[in-house]
Amino acid sequence: MSECTFCKIVNGEIPSYKVYEDRYILAFLDRNPVHEGHTLVIPKKHSETILDTDDETLRKLVVATRKISKAIYKSLKLKGFNIGINQFKVAGQAVPHLHIHIMPRHENDGLRLWPSREYESELEKMKVLEKIRKLLK
């Protein structure tokens, strides 16, 4: 993808601060970090979302994310971290290339990821459940 920012990073056309690289995966510091050490992990092979990524690439991406997360967690002496994947623009995906955020966390750091709510009724919950299950059969 010649216009993809992350593909340009993979190809060396745009500089990055590489945290990790192997034949299939590249990880680099986020240029607008939530906290110090916020890292993006991407497959070198272009795909836009988890929905159009092949299973083998997903396996390699998750295994690399675990390895990198462990290094970030230990080296920065963190209390915790979040792993996030935004899918599509409406969900906050700024670059249309699959990427996983590893976001370091600290006690009382003020980061709130999302508000939550309860289902209004058991009926509402069951309707949603049935819609999802129907496509999983």
Secondary structure, 3 states (H helix, E strand, C coil): CCCCHHHHHHCCCCCCCEEEECCCEEEEECCCCCCCCCEEEEECCCCCCHHHCCHHHHHHHHHHHHHHHHHHHHHCCCCEEEEECCCCHHHCCCCCCCCEEEEEECCCCCCCCCCCCCCCCHHHHHHHHHHHHHHHC
